Amino acid sequence: MGQATTTGKTCVLCGQDCSGKPRVKDPQGKYMCKACHEQAGQKATTARQKGAAADARAAAVAGAVKDARKPPRTVSAFDTGDDAGVPLDGLAFASGETCPCGSCGLPIAPAVVVCPSCGFNKETGRAPRKVKVAAEGPGAAAIAGAAANVLIFANPLVWLVAACVAGAIGAGAWYLIVAQTGHAIRIVILGIGIMVGLTVKLASGRHSGVTSGSIAVGVTLIAIFVGYWFAYHELVGRFEKKFDIESTFVLSDDDLLVEYARVRAQTLESANQQMGWPEGVDSETAASQEDFPAGLWREAEAGWNKATPEWKARFRAEATDRLRGDYDEAKGNGYIRFVFTDARGRPDIKGLLMLGGALLAALFVGSGGALSGAMAAARMD
């Protein structure tokens, strides 16, 4: 019995000999029978059009079939051979299932106008131009610069931080001037307003306006009062050191007797008893035996002499605490007077004018003149 002749024309999918049958041959010299070729084409078409059957063109343009960018193995020609094979010129595409892309060769359905792989348009005969954005170079530098401009100059938080830094420097400079000269030179606060406003203007750039000006005003006001605080306590510290203020809190026995008489007088006054104080003296201002009514002093002296040492020690501690509390309260009130009044206790007109000028300077400079422009426009209207 004769053995079948092997021609080597075997289908790469089903493994059947396709000699003498309709077949295709790819560029690598591999064969595929008609049935397997049509089945493979149908599977490829279904995968590419999945999820976009209602609008094949829209699905193709949107790139829904991303896995189609790597085209399947294609055939270059039909191999008719010199045997009994049947010529199938155009078999792969005459069935209407697929046709090759004119640019990349990807098999696509005839109804698809735009190739989902390369974007080639069959109607215009053109592929879309690919625009490549440079990762480096002048264009990238310009984009990075624009982004930095938005993130930095258009960010009010950055303006606030810059203003706080300038305000802290201004307040610190004023403190150093007071520490060196021993005088509160109020014209310095005008410089604080200008410095804070200028810093905010530089931080906001072309985005400066009412918001940046308002930030400059708020920070300037805080910086000025902080500068006042440090300047005041520097001067008070010098005063306390010069006059040894701590020694005033050490009470002698005579001081304690006067304090005891004062407390006794306040107790009797709270009970609506008449004391008969000398003219211009009361329980708050009495400082010696001569300031007290004679009967009150004798009564206080007798009570003090009868007190035990332990009670006198407690009274001494309480009197010292009251004295310190009165001093601290006076020192706190002194800060307010230091800010708003002069050495004679009158309103400090010069200092208040400097404060107002500093705030106006901060607003004008920090807003980049936006406020004056708005006021001018309002007058024109």
ZAMIMAR-689326 format. One line per field, with one value per residue (C-alpha): chain; y, z, x; residue number from 1. Coordinates in steps of 0.25 Angstrom, whole numbers, plus 5000, padded with zeros to 4 digits. Example, Ala and Ser with C-alpha at 12.3 -4.5 7.8 and 13.67 -1.06 7.14 Angstrom:
% ZAMIMAR-689326
mol <- A A;
north <- 4982 4996;
up <- 5031 5029;
east <- 5049 5055;
seq <- 1 2;
//
This chain:
% ZAMIMAR-689326
mol <- A A A A A A A A A A A A A A A A A A A A A A A A A A A A A A A A A A A A A A A A A A A A A A A A A A A A A A A A A A A A A A A A A A A A A A A A A A A A A A A A A A A A A A A A A A A A A A A A A A A A A A A A A A A A A A A A A A A A A A A A A A A A A A A A A A A A A A A A A A A A A A A A A A A A A A A A A A A A A A A A A A A A A A A A A A A A A A A A A A A A A A A A A A A A A A A A A A A A A A A A A A A A A A A A A A A A A A A A A A A A A A A A A A A A A A A A A A A A A A A A A A A A A A A A A A A A A A A A A A A A A A A A A A A A A A A A A A A A A A A A A A A A A A A A A A A A A A A A A A A A A A A A A A A A A A A A A A A A A A A A A A A A A A A A A A A A A A A A A A A A A A A A A A A A A A A A A A A A A A A A A A A A A A A A A A A A A A A A A A A A A;
north <- 5000 5013 5024 5038 5049 5060 5073 5081 5090 5088 5097 5103 5103 5090 5082 5077 5076 5087 5083 5084 5092 5107 5112 5124 5126 5137 5144 5133 5122 5116 5111 5113 5106 5114 5109 5112 5126 5130 5125 5133 5146 5145 5143 5155 5164 5160 5164 5177 5181 5176 5187 5196 5188 5200 5210 5203 5216 5223 5211 5211 5226 5225 5214 5203 5192 5195 5181 5182 5191 5178 5173 5158 5150 5153 5146 5152 5144 5132 5120 5113 5104 5095 5084 5082 5094 5104 5118 5128 5141 5151 5140 5147 5160 5156 5150 5164 5161 5169 5178 5183 5197 5205 5210 5199 5187 5183 5175 5183 5182 5189 5198 5204 5217 5220 5210 5207 5204 5216 5225 5224 5230 5222 5233 5244 5235 5242 5238 5248 5256 5252 5263 5260 5269 5270 5266 5276 5289 5303 5298 5289 5301 5310 5301 5298 5313 5316 5305 5311 5324 5319 5310 5321 5335 5332 5325 5334 5324 5328 5343 5340 5333 5344 5355 5347 5346 5361 5365 5356 5363 5377 5374 5368 5380 5390 5382 5383 5398 5400 5390 5399 5413 5411 5419 5414 5421 5420 5424 5410 5405 5412 5404 5391 5394 5397 5385 5376 5382 5381 5366 5363 5370 5362 5349 5351 5357 5361 5354 5365 5372 5375 5361 5363 5377 5372 5361 5372 5380 5369 5364 5379 5381 5369 5371 5386 5381 5370 5380 5390 5378 5374 5389 5392 5380 5384 5397 5392 5382 5393 5401 5389 5386 5401 5402 5388 5386 5372 5379 5386 5373 5370 5376 5381 5380 5394 5391 5380 5388 5398 5387 5381 5395 5397 5383 5386 5400 5393 5383 5393 5402 5390 5390 5404 5410 5424 5425 5440 5440 5452 5460 5454 5441 5427 5413 5411 5423 5422 5419 5422 5424 5439 5435 5427 5432 5431 5421 5412 5412 5409 5397 5392 5393 5385 5374 5373 5371 5360 5352 5339 5338 5327 5337 5348 5339 5336 5350 5354 5344 5349 5363 5360 5353 5365 5374 5366 5365 5380 5382 5372 5378 5392 5387 5381 5394 5401 5394 5400 5413 5411 5409 5419 5430 5439 5441 5451 5441 5449 5442 5439 5446 5444 5430 5428 5435 5426 5414 5419 5422 5408 5401 5410 5408 5393 5393 5402 5394 5380 5382 5388 5401 5393 5401 5414 5410 5405 5418 5426 5418 5420 5435 5435 5427;
up <- 5000 4996 5006 5005 4999 5009 5003 5016 5014 5027 5034 5046 5054 5051 5047 5034 5021 5012 4999 4988 4997 4998 5007 5011 5013 5023 5021 5029 5020 5029 5023 5028 5022 5018 5030 5040 5034 5034 5048 5053 5046 5052 5066 5064 5058 5070 5080 5074 5073 5087 5095 5083 5074 5074 5069 5063 5058 5072 5079 5069 5071 5086 5086 5093 5086 5092 5090 5075 5075 5072 5059 5058 5048 5034 5021 5009 4998 4994 4990 4978 4976 4965 4970 4970 4979 4976 4974 4984 4980 4990 4999 5012 5009 4999 5009 5015 5029 5029 5021 5023 5029 5018 5028 5038 5032 5043 5038 5041 5037 5024 5032 5041 5035 5045 5049 5064 5064 5057 5054 5039 5032 5020 5014 5015 5013 5025 5039 5051 5054 5067 5076 5085 5098 5101 5115 5115 5108 5107 5105 5118 5125 5122 5126 5139 5141 5139 5149 5159 5157 5160 5172 5179 5174 5174 5188 5199 5209 5203 5205 5219 5222 5216 5223 5237 5234 5230 5243 5252 5246 5248 5262 5266 5260 5268 5281 5278 5275 5289 5296 5290 5292 5304 5296 5288 5275 5269 5255 5254 5253 5240 5235 5239 5231 5219 5220 5222 5210 5201 5205 5202 5189 5185 5189 5182 5169 5159 5167 5178 5181 5193 5199 5199 5205 5216 5220 5220 5229 5239 5240 5242 5253 5260 5258 5264 5276 5278 5276 5286 5296 5295 5296 5308 5316 5312 5318 5330 5332 5333 5343 5352 5351 5354 5366 5371 5370 5377 5390 5391 5393 5406 5417 5430 5443 5442 5427 5432 5443 5433 5424 5436 5439 5425 5424 5437 5432 5419 5428 5436 5424 5418 5430 5427 5439 5438 5440 5440 5430 5429 5417 5404 5410 5410 5412 5399 5400 5415 5416 5431 5445 5442 5431 5439 5449 5463 5469 5457 5458 5473 5471 5459 5468 5479 5470 5464 5477 5481 5469 5469 5461 5452 5449 5446 5437 5429 5428 5423 5412 5408 5409 5400 5390 5389 5387 5376 5370 5370 5364 5353 5350 5349 5340 5331 5331 5328 5315 5310 5314 5308 5294 5294 5304 5305 5318 5323 5322 5310 5297 5289 5276 5269 5272 5268 5255 5253 5255 5245 5235 5236 5234 5222 5216 5218 5211 5199 5197 5200 5190 5179 5179 5176 5187 5182 5168 5173 5180 5167 5159 5169 5169 5154 5154;
east <- 5000 5006 5009 5003 5013 5017 5018 5021 5008 5002 4992 4999 4985 4979 4991 4984 4991 4985 4992 4982 4972 4970 4981 4989 5004 5010 5023 5030 5026 5015 5002 4987 4975 4963 4954 4965 4968 4954 4951 4964 4959 4946 4951 4961 4949 4940 4951 4954 4939 4935 4928 4926 4916 4906 4917 4929 4935 4934 4940 4951 4954 4953 4964 4955 4962 4976 4981 4979 4992 5000 4994 4992 5000 4996 4998 5005 4999 4992 5001 4995 5007 5009 5001 4986 4984 4972 4976 4969 4973 4968 4962 4966 4959 4949 4940 4937 4941 4954 4963 4977 4980 4987 4997 5000 4994 4985 4973 4961 4946 4942 4932 4943 4948 4959 4969 4969 4984 4990 4979 4980 4967 4963 4954 4965 4977 4984 4989 4987 5000 5006 5010 5022 5023 5037 5041 5053 5056 5050 5036 5037 5044 5033 5022 5029 5031 5016 5013 5022 5016 5002 5007 5015 5010 4995 4995 4991 4997 5010 5007 5004 5017 5025 5018 5020 5035 5036 5027 5036 5049 5042 5038 5052 5059 5050 5054 5068 5067 5060 5071 5082 5076 5067 5056 5044 5046 5032 5036 5041 5027 5025 5037 5030 5018 5026 5035 5023 5015 5027 5030 5015 5016 5028 5022 5009 5015 5004 4994 4994 4981 4972 4974 4990 4988 4979 4989 5000 4991 4987 5002 5007 4997 5001 5016 5015 5008 5018 5029 5022 5022 5036 5040 5032 5037 5051 5049 5042 5053 5063 5054 5053 5068 5071 5062 5063 5049 5050 5054 5041 5034 5042 5033 5038 5030 5026 5021 5013 5006 5002 4997 4989 4983 4979 4972 4965 4960 4955 4948 4941 4937 4931 4922 4918 4926 4932 4947 4949 4961 4970 4967 4972 4975 4967 4970 4976 4986 4990 5005 5009 5003 5000 4991 4981 4971 4977 4966 4968 4983 4982 4972 4981 4994 4987 4982 4996 5003 4993 4995 5004 5017 5010 4999 5008 5016 5004 5000 5014 5013 4998 5003 5015 5006 4996 5007 5013 4999 4997 5010 5007 4994 5000 5011 5000 4992 5005 5007 4993 4998 5011 5005 4994 4999 5011 5020 5009 4998 4992 4988 5001 4996 5010 5010 4996 4999 5011 5002 4992 5003 5009 4995 4992 5006 5005 4991 4996 5009 5004 4992 5001 4993 4980 4973 4977 4973 4959 4957 4960 4951 4940 4942 4941 4928;
seq <- 1 2 3 4 5 6 7 8 9 10 11 12 13 14 15 16 17 18 19 20 21 22 23 24 25 26 27 28 29 30 31 32 33 34 35 36 37 38 39 40 41 42 43 44 45 46 47 48 49 50 51 52 53 54 55 56 57 58 59 60 61 62 63 64 65 66 67 68 69 70 71 72 73 74 75 76 77 78 79 80 81 82 83 84 85 86 87 88 89 90 91 92 93 94 95 96 97 98 99 100 101 102 103 104 105 106 107 108 109 110 111 112 113 114 115 116 117 118 119 120 121 122 123 124 125 126 127 128 129 130 131 132 133 134 135 136 137 138 139 140 141 142 143 144 145 146 147 148 149 150 151 152 153 154 155 156 157 158 159 160 161 162 163 164 165 166 167 168 169 170 171 172 173 174 175 176 177 178 179 180 181 182 183 184 185 186 187 188 189 190 191 192 193 194 195 196 197 198 199 200 201 202 203 204 205 206 207 208 209 210 211 212 213 214 215 216 217 218 219 220 221 222 223 224 225 226 227 228 229 230 231 232 233 234 235 236 237 238 239 240 241 242 243 244 245 246 247 248 249 250 251 252 253 254 255 256 257 258 259 260 261 262 263 264 265 266 267 268 269 270 271 272 273 274 275 276 277 278 279 280 281 282 283 284 285 286 287 288 289 290 291 292 293 294 295 296 297 298 299 300 301 302 303 304 305 306 307 308 309 310 311 312 313 314 315 316 317 318 319 320 321 322 323 324 325 326 327 328 329 330 331 332 333 334 335 336 337 338 339 340 341 342 343 344 345 346 347 348 349 350 351 352 353 354 355 356 357 358 359 360 361 362 363 364 365 366 367 368 369 370 371 372 373 374 375 376 377 378 379 380 381;
//
